[in-house]
Amino acid sequence: MTDRSGGPATTLGAPAPGGGRDDRRPARRPRPRPRTGTGNRPSLGARLRRDWQLLLMTLPAIGLLAVFHYAPTLGNVIAFQNYNPWDGVLGSPWVGLAQFERLFGDPRFWNAVGNTLTIATVQLVFFFPIPIALAILLDSVLSPRLRLLLQSIVYMPHFFSWVLVVTLFQQILGGAGLFSQMLRQNGHAPLEIMSDPDAFLFVVTSQMIWKDAGWGTIIFLAALAAINPNLYESAAVDGAGRWRRIWHITLPGLRPVIVLLLILKLGDILNVGFEQFFLQRDAFGSGVSEVLDTFIYHQTLVTGNFSAGAVAGLTKGLIGLVLILIANKTAHRMGENGIYRRV
C-alpha cells in the first residue's frame, strides 16, 4: 500500500520504515490519574471534591439525625447513675453497673422480655408473609382501575390511629360487641375475646394484620414492577403455569427485598409497639400484655426511676444491634447484599 507521493504508507504515530517515528503527530501523553487510596479506589479528598454537591444536600438530614437521635443518645449515661431529675446528669451520683444488676434481678423485666419475644415471633411468622402474598395478588389484577381501588382499600387502615383500631375490635369482638349481642339473641353465651388472656396473641396479631398488611405491600409492589415481564411470557410459552411462574420468577425477583426487610424486622424485633399494648394492658392484664415499651414507660414516667428505664432501653437497643449484625452476616453467606456490604 502506497501513499499519494508513491512512498509506502505509514500509520500516524507508528514507527517509520527507517526505524524512526513519524513526526507528523506528537506522541500522546498519558493523562494523570487521581490519587488513589487502597487499590483503585479514589482517595478521600478526591471523593470529597467529586461529591461535595451530594454531601451538601444531605446536611439537613444529618442535622436532624444529630439533634433528635445522636444527641439524645448521650443521655444513656444515666443508666450508670442514680439519676435524679432535680440534680441533673452532672449532680447525680455514679453507681456503675448497679442499675443493670437491679433491673436484671427484677422478674417483671424478664416477663416483659418474654412477652415481647413471643409477640414478635408470632407476628414475624404470621404477619410478615401476608404483605408478600397480598402484593402478588394485587399485581395479578389486570384492570388498572380495579387494582387502584383495591390498593386504596387495603392502604386505608394504616392511617387509622391505634385508638380507633382497638375501639373497632372492641365494638365487634368485645363482651358488649356485635358478635356478643347476636349470640345473646340466639341464647348463647357472649364472647369475651377482648378480655381473655389466652386470646391476646390472636387479637394483637389480627389488629396488626388488619392495620398494616396493606401498607406493607408498597415495597413489594415496587419490586414486582422491576421484574422483566418477558420472563413471564417466555415461561408461559414453555408451558409453565401460574404457580410455576410465581415460584421460579416472582419469588426469586422479590428475594433481595424480602431479605432486606427481614433483617430490618429482626433488628426491630423488640419494638413491637407501645400504644397498641398500652391501650389493652388493663383489659388483658399485665401478665400477658406487658412488653418492653410499656415496662419502660411505667419504670420512668409512672414510678420515676429514670435510670432503670434507661437501662432497659439501652439493653433493647444493644440486642437489636446484635440481631442486625447476625442477620446481615447470614444474608451475605446466602449471596445477598443485606443492608450493607463491606467493599
C-alpha positions as CSV (number, residue, x, y, z in Angstrom):
1,M,0.0,0.0,0.0
2,T,1.4,3.4,-1.0
3,D,0.5,7.0,-0.3
4,R,-0.1,9.7,-2.9
5,S,3.6,10.5,-3.2
6,G,4.3,7.0,-4.2
7,G,6.1,6.0,-1.0
8,P,4.9,3.4,1.5
9,A,2.0,4.5,3.7
10,T,2.6,4.7,7.4
11,T,0.2,4.9,10.3
12,L,0.1,8.0,12.3
13,G,2.1,7.6,15.5
14,A,3.6,4.3,14.2
15,P,7.4,3.8,13.7
16,A,8.7,4.9,10.3
17,P,10.2,2.2,8.0
18,G,13.7,3.6,8.8
19,G,13.2,2.8,12.5
20,G,12.4,6.5,13.4
21,R,9.0,7.8,14.4
22,D,6.5,9.6,12.2
23,D,6.8,13.3,13.4
24,R,3.6,14.4,11.8
25,R,1.7,13.7,15.1
26,P,3.3,14.1,18.5
27,A,3.1,11.3,21.0
28,R,0.1,11.4,23.3
29,R,1.0,11.9,26.9
30,P,-0.8,9.7,29.4
31,R,-3.5,11.6,31.4
32,P,-2.7,11.9,35.1
33,R,-4.9,9.7,37.3
34,P,-6.3,10.9,40.6
35,R,-4.6,9.8,43.7
36,T,-6.0,6.6,45.0
37,G,-6.2,5.2,48.5
38,T,-6.2,1.4,48.7
39,G,-6.2,-0.3,45.3
40,N,-8.1,1.6,42.6
41,R,-10.4,3.4,45.0
42,P,-10.1,7.2,44.9
43,S,-8.7,9.0,47.9
44,L,-10.9,10.7,50.5
45,G,-10.0,14.1,49.2
46,A,-10.8,13.2,45.6
47,R,-14.2,11.8,46.6
48,L,-15.0,14.9,48.6
49,R,-14.2,17.2,45.7
50,R,-16.2,14.9,43.4
51,D,-19.3,14.5,45.6
52,W,-19.5,17.8,47.5
53,Q,-22.8,18.8,46.0
54,L,-24.4,15.5,47.1
55,L,-22.9,15.8,50.6
56,L,-24.3,19.4,50.8
57,M,-27.7,18.1,50.1
58,T,-27.5,15.6,52.9
59,L,-26.6,18.2,55.6
60,P,-30.3,18.9,56.6
61,A,-30.9,15.2,57.2
62,I,-27.6,14.8,59.1
63,G,-28.6,17.8,61.2
64,L,-32.0,16.2,62.1
65,L,-30.3,12.9,63.0
66,A,-27.8,14.7,65.1
67,V,-30.3,16.8,67.0
68,F,-33.1,14.2,67.5
69,H,-31.2,10.9,67.6
70,Y,-27.5,11.1,68.3
71,A,-27.7,13.9,70.9
72,P,-30.4,12.2,73.0
73,T,-28.3,9.0,72.8
74,L,-25.8,10.7,75.1
75,G,-28.5,10.7,77.8
76,N,-27.9,6.9,78.2
77,V,-25.2,7.8,80.7
78,I,-28.0,8.0,83.4
79,A,-28.1,4.1,83.1
80,F,-24.9,4.2,85.2
81,Q,-26.2,6.8,87.7
82,N,-28.7,7.0,90.4
83,Y,-30.4,9.7,88.3
84,N,-32.4,12.5,90.0
85,P,-34.1,15.0,87.6
86,W,-33.6,17.8,90.2
87,D,-29.9,17.2,90.3
88,G,-29.4,16.6,86.6
89,V,-26.8,14.4,84.9
90,L,-23.8,16.3,86.5
91,G,-25.2,16.2,90.0
92,S,-26.5,12.6,90.1
93,P,-24.1,10.1,91.8
94,W,-22.5,7.4,89.7
95,V,-23.3,3.8,90.6
96,G,-21.6,1.8,87.9
97,L,-23.5,-1.4,86.9
98,A,-25.7,-1.4,90.0
99,Q,-28.8,-0.3,87.9
100,F,-28.2,-3.2,85.5
101,E,-27.9,-5.7,88.4
102,R,-31.1,-4.4,89.9
103,L,-33.1,-4.5,86.6
104,F,-31.8,-7.9,85.6
105,G,-32.9,-9.2,89.0
106,D,-36.5,-7.9,88.5
107,P,-38.8,-10.7,87.4
108,R,-41.2,-8.1,85.8
109,F,-38.4,-7.2,83.4
110,W,-37.9,-10.8,82.2
111,N,-41.7,-11.2,81.9
112,A,-41.8,-8.2,79.6
113,V,-38.8,-9.6,77.6
114,G,-40.6,-12.9,77.3
115,N,-43.9,-11.4,76.2
116,T,-42.1,-9.1,73.7
117,L,-40.2,-12.0,72.1
118,T,-43.3,-14.2,71.9
119,I,-45.4,-11.5,70.3
120,A,-42.6,-10.5,67.9
121,T,-42.1,-14.2,66.8
122,V,-45.8,-14.7,66.2
123,Q,-46.1,-11.5,64.2
124,L,-42.9,-12.4,62.2
125,V,-44.4,-15.8,61.3
126,F,-48.0,-14.8,60.6
127,F,-47.7,-11.2,59.6
128,F,-44.5,-10.9,57.6
129,P,-45.6,-13.2,54.7
130,I,-49.1,-11.6,54.3
131,P,-47.9,-8.4,52.5
132,I,-45.9,-10.5,50.1
133,A,-48.9,-12.7,49.2
134,L,-51.2,-9.6,49.0
135,A,-48.7,-7.8,46.7
136,I,-48.6,-10.8,44.4
137,L,-52.5,-10.9,44.3
138,L,-52.8,-7.2,43.6
139,D,-50.1,-7.4,40.9
140,S,-52.1,-10.1,39.1
141,V,-55.2,-7.9,38.8
142,L,-55.3,-6.9,35.1
143,S,-57.7,-3.9,35.4
144,P,-55.8,-0.8,36.5
145,R,-58.9,0.8,37.9
146,L,-59.8,-2.3,40.0
147,R,-56.2,-2.6,41.2
148,L,-56.2,1.1,42.2
149,L,-59.4,0.6,44.1
150,L,-58.2,-2.5,45.9
151,Q,-54.9,-0.8,46.8
152,S,-56.8,2.2,48.3
153,I,-59.0,-0.1,50.4
154,V,-56.1,-2.1,51.9
155,Y,-54.0,1.0,52.4
156,M,-56.7,2.9,54.3
157,P,-56.4,1.2,57.8
158,H,-52.8,2.2,58.1
159,F,-53.9,5.8,58.6
160,F,-56.2,4.9,61.5
161,S,-54.9,5.5,65.0
162,W,-54.5,2.6,67.3
163,V,-57.2,4.1,69.5
164,L,-59.7,3.7,66.6
165,V,-58.4,0.2,65.7
166,V,-58.8,-1.1,69.3
167,T,-62.2,0.6,69.6
168,L,-63.4,-1.1,66.4
169,F,-62.2,-4.5,67.6
170,Q,-63.9,-3.9,71.0
171,Q,-67.2,-3.0,69.3
172,I,-67.1,-6.2,67.2
173,L,-65.4,-8.8,69.5
174,G,-66.0,-7.3,73.0
175,G,-68.4,-8.5,75.6
176,A,-70.9,-5.9,74.5
177,G,-69.9,-6.0,70.9
178,L,-71.8,-7.0,67.7
179,F,-71.0,-10.8,67.9
180,S,-71.9,-11.0,71.6
181,Q,-75.2,-9.3,71.0
182,M,-76.0,-11.7,68.2
183,L,-75.1,-14.7,70.4
184,R,-77.3,-13.4,73.3
185,Q,-80.2,-13.0,70.9
186,N,-79.8,-16.7,69.9
187,G,-79.5,-17.9,73.5
188,H,-75.7,-18.4,73.6
189,A,-73.0,-17.0,76.0
190,P,-71.4,-13.8,74.8
191,L,-67.8,-13.6,73.6
192,E,-65.0,-12.5,76.0
193,I,-62.2,-12.3,73.4
194,M,-61.2,-8.7,74.2
195,S,-60.5,-9.6,77.9
196,D,-59.3,-13.2,77.6
197,P,-55.6,-13.5,78.2
198,D,-55.4,-16.7,76.2
199,A,-56.7,-14.8,73.1
200,F,-54.3,-11.9,73.5
201,L,-51.8,-13.1,70.8
202,F,-54.6,-13.7,68.4
203,V,-56.2,-10.3,69.0
204,V,-53.0,-8.2,68.7
205,T,-51.8,-10.1,65.6
206,S,-55.2,-9.7,63.9
207,Q,-55.1,-6.0,64.7
208,M,-51.6,-5.7,63.2
209,I,-52.6,-7.6,60.0
210,W,-55.7,-5.5,59.5
211,K,-54.0,-2.2,60.0
212,D,-50.6,-2.6,58.3
213,A,-50.7,-5.5,55.9
214,G,-51.9,-3.4,53.0
215,W,-49.3,-0.7,53.7
216,G,-46.6,-3.3,53.7
217,T,-47.3,-4.2,50.1
218,I,-46.0,-0.9,48.7
219,I,-42.3,-2.0,48.7
220,F,-43.2,-5.5,47.3
221,L,-45.3,-4.0,44.5
222,A,-42.4,-1.7,43.5
223,A,-40.1,-4.8,43.5
224,L,-42.6,-6.7,41.3
225,A,-42.7,-3.8,38.8
226,A,-39.0,-4.2,38.4
227,I,-39.2,-7.8,37.2
228,N,-38.9,-8.2,33.4
229,P,-42.3,-9.2,32.0
230,N,-40.6,-11.0,29.2
231,L,-39.6,-13.7,31.7
232,Y,-43.3,-14.4,32.4
233,E,-44.1,-14.6,28.7
234,S,-41.2,-16.9,28.0
235,A,-42.2,-19.2,30.9
236,A,-45.8,-19.2,29.7
237,V,-44.7,-20.2,26.2
238,D,-42.6,-23.0,27.7
239,G,-45.8,-24.3,29.4
240,A,-45.2,-23.0,33.0
241,G,-48.4,-22.5,34.9
242,R,-49.2,-19.6,37.3
243,W,-47.7,-21.3,40.3
244,R,-44.6,-22.3,38.5
245,R,-44.1,-18.7,37.3
246,I,-44.6,-17.4,40.9
247,W,-42.2,-19.9,42.3
248,H,-39.4,-19.6,39.7
249,I,-39.7,-15.9,38.7
250,T,-41.7,-13.8,41.2
251,L,-40.3,-15.1,44.4
252,P,-36.6,-15.0,43.2
253,G,-37.2,-11.5,42.0
254,L,-38.5,-10.5,45.4
255,R,-35.8,-12.3,47.3
256,P,-33.4,-9.3,47.8
257,V,-36.2,-7.2,49.1
258,I,-37.5,-9.9,51.4
259,V,-34.1,-10.5,52.9
260,L,-33.5,-6.8,53.4
261,L,-36.9,-6.3,55.2
262,L,-36.4,-9.4,57.2
263,I,-33.1,-8.1,58.5
264,L,-34.7,-4.8,59.4
265,K,-37.5,-6.6,61.1
266,L,-35.2,-8.8,63.2
267,G,-33.3,-5.7,64.3
268,D,-36.6,-4.1,65.3
269,I,-38.0,-7.3,66.9
270,L,-38.1,-5.8,70.4
271,N,-40.1,-2.8,69.3
272,V,-43.5,-4.4,69.0
273,G,-45.2,-1.1,69.7
274,F,-46.4,0.9,72.6
275,E,-49.8,2.4,72.0
276,Q,-51.5,-0.8,70.9
277,F,-50.4,-2.7,74.1
278,F,-50.8,0.3,76.4
279,L,-54.5,0.6,75.4
280,Q,-55.2,-3.0,76.1
281,R,-53.0,-3.6,79.1
282,D,-55.8,-3.3,81.7
283,A,-58.2,-5.4,79.8
284,F,-55.9,-8.4,79.3
285,G,-53.7,-8.0,82.3
286,S,-50.1,-7.1,82.6
287,G,-49.1,-10.7,82.8
288,V,-49.6,-11.2,79.0
289,S,-49.6,-7.7,77.6
290,E,-46.6,-6.1,79.3
291,V,-43.9,-5.5,76.7
292,L,-40.6,-3.7,77.0
293,D,-42.0,-0.4,75.8
294,T,-44.8,-0.4,78.3
295,F,-42.4,-1.6,81.0
296,I,-40.0,1.3,80.3
297,Y,-43.0,3.7,80.4
298,H,-44.1,2.5,83.8
299,Q,-40.5,2.5,85.1
300,T,-39.8,6.0,84.1
301,L,-42.9,8.2,83.9
302,V,-45.0,6.4,86.4
303,T,-42.5,5.4,89.2
304,G,-39.9,8.0,88.3
305,N,-37.0,5.5,88.1
306,F,-35.4,7.0,85.0
307,S,-32.2,5.1,85.4
308,A,-34.0,1.7,85.2
309,G,-35.8,2.9,82.1
310,A,-32.6,3.9,80.5
311,V,-31.0,0.5,81.3
312,A,-34.0,-1.3,79.7
313,G,-33.9,0.9,76.6
314,L,-30.1,0.6,76.3
315,T,-30.4,-3.2,76.6
316,K,-33.1,-3.3,74.0
317,G,-31.0,-1.3,71.6
318,L,-27.9,-3.4,72.0
319,I,-29.9,-6.6,71.4
320,G,-31.4,-5.2,68.3
321,L,-27.9,-4.2,67.0
322,V,-26.5,-7.7,67.6
323,L,-29.5,-9.2,65.8
324,I,-29.0,-6.9,62.8
325,L,-25.3,-7.8,62.6
326,I,-26.0,-11.5,62.8
327,A,-28.9,-11.4,60.2
328,N,-26.8,-9.3,57.8
329,K,-23.8,-11.7,58.1
330,T,-26.2,-14.6,57.3
331,A,-27.6,-12.7,54.3
332,H,-24.0,-12.3,53.0
333,R,-23.4,-16.0,53.3
334,M,-26.7,-16.6,51.3
335,G,-25.3,-14.4,48.5
336,E,-27.5,-11.3,49.3
337,N,-26.2,-7.8,49.9
338,G,-28.2,-7.3,53.1
339,I,-28.4,-3.7,54.5
340,Y,-24.7,-3.1,53.9
341,R,-21.6,-4.8,52.4
342,R,-18.0,-4.0,53.0
343,V,-16.2,-3.0,49.8
